Amino acid sequence: MQIRKLAHQEIDIAIEFIQAMLDTMASLGGHALQDPHSISNWLRKPIQSQIDSPDHLFLIAELDISSNQLIGILEASIIELSSVFLPKSSLHIHAIYVAPQYRRSGVARSLMEAAFKWGRDKGCMEADLNVLRDSPAKLLYESLGFEDFQIEMRRKL
Protein backbone atom coordinates (compact mmCIF):
# COMPACT_ATOMS: atom_id res chain seq x y z
CA MET A 1 0.00 0.00 0.00
CA GLN A 2 1.16 3.51 -0.80
CA ILE A 3 -0.06 6.82 0.66
CA ARG A 4 0.32 9.84 -1.61
CA LYS A 5 -1.25 13.16 -2.49
CA LEU A 6 -4.32 13.21 -4.68
CA ALA A 7 -3.65 14.08 -8.33
CA HIS A 8 -5.94 16.36 -10.35
CA GLN A 9 -7.01 13.50 -12.62
CA GLU A 10 -8.21 11.55 -9.55
CA ILE A 11 -10.75 14.12 -8.35
CA ASP A 12 -13.67 11.99 -9.58
CA ILE A 13 -12.67 9.04 -7.39
CA ALA A 14 -12.19 11.42 -4.45
CA ILE A 15 -15.73 12.67 -4.97
CA GLU A 16 -17.03 9.09 -5.07
CA PHE A 17 -15.26 8.27 -1.80
CA ILE A 18 -16.49 11.42 -0.05
CA GLN A 19 -20.04 10.74 -1.23
CA ALA A 20 -19.78 7.18 0.11
CA MET A 21 -18.53 8.59 3.44
CA LEU A 22 -21.49 11.00 3.61
CA ASP A 23 -23.91 8.15 2.79
CA THR A 24 -22.37 6.04 5.56
CA MET A 25 -22.66 8.92 8.01
CA ALA A 26 -26.33 9.40 7.09
CA SER A 27 -26.96 5.69 7.74
CA LEU A 28 -25.47 6.14 11.23
CA GLY A 29 -27.76 9.05 12.09
CA GLY A 30 -25.84 11.91 10.46
CA HIS A 31 -27.39 14.48 8.18
CA ALA A 32 -29.13 13.06 5.11
CA LEU A 33 -28.14 14.42 1.72
CA GLN A 34 -30.79 16.52 0.02
CA ASP A 35 -29.92 15.30 -3.47
CA PRO A 36 -27.30 12.54 -3.53
CA HIS A 37 -26.94 12.88 -7.31
CA SER A 38 -25.84 16.54 -7.11
CA ILE A 39 -23.06 15.92 -4.58
CA SER A 40 -20.52 15.53 -7.38
CA ASN A 41 -21.12 19.07 -8.64
CA TRP A 42 -21.16 20.44 -5.10
CA LEU A 43 -17.79 18.85 -4.20
CA ARG A 44 -15.89 19.34 -7.47
CA LYS A 45 -15.23 23.09 -7.30
CA PRO A 46 -13.92 23.17 -3.70
CA ILE A 47 -11.66 20.18 -4.31
CA GLN A 48 -10.30 21.71 -7.53
CA SER A 49 -9.59 25.01 -5.76
CA GLN A 50 -8.02 23.41 -2.66
CA ILE A 51 -5.99 20.54 -4.13
CA ASP A 52 -2.92 22.76 -4.64
CA SER A 53 -3.33 24.88 -1.49
CA PRO A 54 -0.33 24.69 0.87
CA ASP A 55 -2.74 24.58 3.84
CA HIS A 56 -5.04 21.87 2.52
CA LEU A 57 -4.28 18.17 2.15
CA PHE A 58 -5.87 15.42 0.08
CA LEU A 59 -4.24 12.03 0.55
CA ILE A 60 -5.14 8.78 -1.12
CA ALA A 61 -4.27 5.22 -0.30
CA GLU A 62 -3.35 3.15 -3.31
CA LEU A 63 -3.36 -0.64 -3.06
CA ASP A 64 -0.04 -0.85 -4.89
CA ILE A 65 1.75 1.20 -7.49
CA SER A 66 1.25 -1.29 -10.30
CA SER A 67 -2.52 -1.71 -9.86
CA ASN A 68 -3.31 2.01 -9.46
CA GLN A 69 -6.33 0.92 -7.37
CA LEU A 70 -7.39 3.65 -4.95
CA ILE A 71 -8.75 2.28 -1.68
CA GLY A 72 -9.00 5.28 0.66
CA ILE A 73 -8.96 9.05 0.98
CA LEU A 74 -8.30 11.65 3.64
CA GLU A 75 -8.95 15.40 3.51
CA ALA A 76 -7.44 17.76 6.08
CA SER A 77 -6.48 21.39 6.48
CA ILE A 78 -4.67 23.71 8.82
CA ILE A 79 -7.00 25.72 11.02
CA GLU A 80 -5.94 28.79 12.98
CA LEU A 81 -7.79 29.65 16.18
CA SER A 82 -9.72 32.91 16.30
CA SER A 83 -7.56 35.91 17.23
CA VAL A 84 -9.26 36.13 20.65
CA PHE A 85 -7.34 32.99 21.66
CA LEU A 86 -3.61 32.43 21.97
CA PRO A 87 -2.23 31.50 18.53
CA LYS A 88 -2.34 27.81 17.72
CA SER A 89 -2.47 25.86 14.47
CA SER A 90 -4.52 22.69 14.38
CA LEU A 91 -4.74 19.96 11.81
CA HIS A 92 -8.44 19.44 11.13
CA ILE A 93 -9.41 16.13 9.55
CA HIS A 94 -12.43 16.91 7.36
CA ALA A 95 -12.99 13.50 5.81
CA ILE A 96 -11.61 10.00 5.80
CA TYR A 97 -12.99 7.04 3.90
CA VAL A 98 -11.72 3.53 3.19
CA ALA A 99 -13.41 1.18 0.73
CA PRO A 100 -15.34 -1.42 2.78
CA GLN A 101 -13.29 -4.42 1.63
CA TYR A 102 -10.07 -2.77 2.92
CA ARG A 103 -11.31 -1.66 6.34
CA ARG A 104 -9.56 -2.97 9.45
CA SER A 105 -6.36 -3.51 7.49
CA GLY A 106 -4.44 -0.39 8.53
CA VAL A 107 -5.42 1.86 5.62
CA ALA A 108 -7.16 4.52 7.73
CA ARG A 109 -4.37 4.44 10.33
CA SER A 110 -1.76 4.92 7.58
CA LEU A 111 -3.71 7.84 6.11
CA MET A 112 -4.04 9.45 9.55
CA GLU A 113 -0.35 8.98 10.39
CA ALA A 114 0.66 10.59 7.08
CA ALA A 115 -1.69 13.50 7.80
CA PHE A 116 -0.23 13.88 11.32
CA LYS A 117 3.28 14.10 9.85
CA TRP A 118 2.14 16.71 7.33
CA GLY A 119 0.48 18.70 10.13
CA ARG A 120 3.56 18.54 12.35
CA ASP A 121 5.73 19.66 9.42
CA LYS A 122 3.36 22.63 8.98
CA GLY A 123 3.66 23.62 12.66
CA CYS A 124 0.36 22.21 13.94
CA MET A 125 0.21 21.53 17.67
CA GLU A 126 -2.81 19.23 17.64
CA ALA A 127 -5.25 17.40 15.39
CA ASP A 128 -9.01 17.37 15.63
CA LEU A 129 -11.96 15.83 13.85
CA ASN A 130 -15.68 15.29 14.20
CA VAL A 131 -17.16 11.83 14.54
CA LEU A 132 -20.67 10.55 15.08
CA ARG A 133 -21.16 9.12 18.56
CA ASP A 134 -22.10 5.65 17.27
CA SER A 135 -19.61 5.45 14.41
CA PRO A 136 -17.34 2.39 14.38
CA ALA A 137 -14.52 4.78 13.37
CA LYS A 138 -14.58 6.27 16.87
CA LEU A 139 -12.57 3.29 18.15
CA LEU A 140 -9.87 3.94 15.56
CA TYR A 141 -9.65 7.60 16.51
CA GLU A 142 -9.39 6.75 20.20
CA SER A 143 -6.62 4.25 19.44
CA LEU A 144 -4.77 7.10 17.68
CA GLY A 145 -4.97 9.22 20.84
CA PHE A 146 -8.04 11.35 20.13
CA GLU A 147 -10.12 12.22 23.19
CA ASP A 148 -13.51 13.80 23.68
CA PHE A 149 -13.05 17.55 23.77
CA GLN A 150 -16.38 19.15 23.00
CA ILE A 151 -19.84 17.69 22.72
CA GLU A 152 -22.44 18.94 20.27
CA MET A 153 -25.93 18.47 21.62
CA ARG A 154 -29.20 18.67 19.75
CA ARG A 155 -32.85 18.00 20.24
CA LYS A 156 -35.88 17.64 18.03
CA LEU A 157 -38.31 20.57 17.91
C-alpha positions in Angstrom: 0.0 0.0 0.0 1.2 3.5 -0.8 -0.1 6.8 0.7 0.3 9.8 -1.6 -1.2 13.2 -2.5 -4.3 13.2 -4.7 -3.7 14.1 -8.3 -5.9 16.4 -10.4 -7.0 13.5 -12.6 -8.2 11.5 -9.5 -10.8 14.1 -8.3 -13.7 12.0 -9.6 -12.7 9.0 -7.4 -12.2 11.4 -4.5 -15.7 12.7 -5.0 -17.0 9.1 -5.1 -15.3 8.3 -1.8 -16.5 11.4 -0.1 -20.0 10.7 -1.2 -19.8 7.2 0.1 -18.5 8.6 3.4 -21.5 11.0 3.6 -23.9 8.2 2.8 -22.4 6.0 5.6 -22.7 8.9 8.0 -26.3 9.4 7.1 -27.0 5.7 7.7 -25.5 6.1 11.2 -27.8 9.1 12.1 -25.8 11.9 10.5 -27.4 14.5 8.2 -29.1 13.1 5.1 -28.1 14.4 1.7 -30.8 16.5 0.0 -29.9 15.3 -3.5 -27.3 12.5 -3.5 -26.9 12.9 -7.3 -25.8 16.5 -7.1 -23.1 15.9 -4.6 -20.5 15.5 -7.4 -21.1 19.1 -8.6 -21.2 20.4 -5.1 -17.8 18.9 -4.2 -15.9 19.3 -7.5 -15.2 23.1 -7.3 -13.9 23.2 -3.7 -11.7 20.2 -4.3 -10.3 21.7 -7.5 -9.6 25.0 -5.8 -8.0 23.4 -2.7 -6.0 20.5 -4.1 -2.9 22.8 -4.6 -3.3 24.9 -1.5 -0.3 24.7 0.9 -2.7 24.6 3.8 -5.0 21.9 2.5 -4.3 18.2 2.2 -5.9 15.4 0.1 -4.2 12.0 0.6 -5.1 8.8 -1.1 -4.3 5.2 -0.3 -3.3 3.1 -3.3 -3.4 -0.6 -3.1 0.0 -0.9 -4.9 1.7 1.2 -7.5 1.3 -1.3 -10.3 -2.5 -1.7 -9.9 -3.3 2.0 -9.5 -6.3 0.9 -7.4 -7.4 3.6 -5.0 -8.7 2.3 -1.7 -9.0 5.3 0.7 -9.0 9.0 1.0 -8.3 11.7 3.6 -9.0 15.4 3.5 -7.4 17.8 6.1 -6.5 21.4 6.5 -4.7 23.7 8.8 -7.0 25.7 11.0 -5.9 28.8 13.0 -7.8 29.7 16.2 -9.7 32.9 16.3 -7.6 35.9 17.2 -9.3 36.1 20.6 -7.3 33.0 21.7 -3.6 32.4 22.0 -2.2 31.5 18.5 -2.3 27.8 17.7 -2.5 25.9 14.5 -4.5 22.7 14.4 -4.7 20.0 11.8 -8.4 19.4 11.1 -9.4 16.1 9.5 -12.4 16.9 7.4 -13.0 13.5 5.8 -11.6 10.0 5.8 -13.0 7.0 3.9 -11.7 3.5 3.2 -13.4 1.2 0.7 -15.3 -1.4 2.8 -13.3 -4.4 1.6 -10.1 -2.8 2.9 -11.3 -1.7 6.3 -9.6 -3.0 9.4 -6.4 -3.5 7.5 -4.4 -0.4 8.5 -5.4 1.9 5.6 -7.2 4.5 7.7 -4.4 4.4 10.3 -1.8 4.9 7.6 -3.7 7.8 6.1 -4.0 9.4 9.5 -0.3 9.0 10.4 0.7 10.6 7.1 -1.7 13.5 7.8 -0.2 13.9 11.3 3.3 14.1 9.9 2.1 16.7 7.3 0.5 18.7 10.1 3.6 18.5 12.4 5.7 19.7 9.4 3.4 22.6 9.0 3.7 23.6 12.7 0.4 22.2 13.9 0.2 21.5 17.7 -2.8 19.2 17.6 -5.2 17.4 15.4 -9.0 17.4 15.6 -12.0 15.8 13.8 -15.7 15.3 14.2 -17.2 11.8 14.5 -20.7 10.6 15.1 -21.2 9.1 18.6 -22.1 5.7 17.3 -19.6 5.4 14.4 -17.3 2.4 14.4 -14.5 4.8 13.4 -14.6 6.3 16.9 -12.6 3.3 18.2 -9.9 3.9 15.6 -9.7 7.6 16.5 -9.4 6.7 20.2 -6.6 4.2 19.4 -4.8 7.1 17.7 -5.0 9.2 20.8 -8.0 11.4 20.1 -10.1 12.2 23.2 -13.5 13.8 23.7 -13.1 17.6 23.8 -16.4 19.2 23.0 -19.8 17.7 22.7 -22.4 18.9 20.3 -25.9 18.5 21.6 -29.2 18.7 19.7 -32.8 18.0 20.2 -35.9 17.6 18.0 -38.3 20.6 17.9 
